Amino acid sequence: MSARFGTLENHNNKNNISNANIINNILNNDFKSILIGSLLGDAHIRKFKEDKAFITFEQTIEHKDYIMFIYNKLKENSISLYDIKYYTRKDYRYNSINKSIYFKTYNLELLKPFANMFLSEKNHKIIPLDIECHLDPIALAYWICDDGQLVKNGGITLCTDNYTLTEVELLIKALVNKYNIKCTIHNKKSKTDRIYYRIYISKSSLDNIKSLLIPHMHVSFLYKLHL
């Protein structure tokens, strides 16, 4: 999905509240948080007809253990899944070839509220206005597994390349309010000169929240916490 630029005009806060209530009623909190963290990261959701949606999960082949972990988590929660597939794709942002592992869910009614939260009327991936309410340690841990990038000085960058500046600011506000941490926006220029907005969490702030994240991080991504 390419980066988008604009405002939060496609976000409907009233719908977010309604969808959040539906999700809370049909899914246990931990599994809900896993899906939300994944959707903040690399997972994508699409609507199917009027009442269903499906989610796709993809990682580079180096992270096969993690994608299998997600696959089994969904199976354990009775989510119907298609078989795992392998792809080779070109990433035009960085002019590189990526080998990846991929799977998707069936078209399911219980996923439709997530689609209503994370998709605009034009089916663009968006950040829900009430994301602060959903950004618990489990969701944050899975988001970091997907989008976290190790920074040598001890901090971490969240590669929010596909979100608008306004959405990145919304995410920062949620992080600051929820965890009282220091975040700043770092600009990243692609080889095509497009500017992406990323969130940097300082070393001291990351150190303060590590204990909340470690129990929920997949072992293959603990290095992102400098462990």
Beta strands, then each sheet from edge to edge (+ up, - down):
strand 1: 44-48
strand 2: 52-60
strand 3: 85-91
strand 4: 96-104
strand 5: 148-150
strand 6: 156-158
strand 7: 183-189
strand 8: 195-201
sheet 1: 1+ 2- 4+ 3-
sheet 2: 5+ 6- 8+ 7-
end
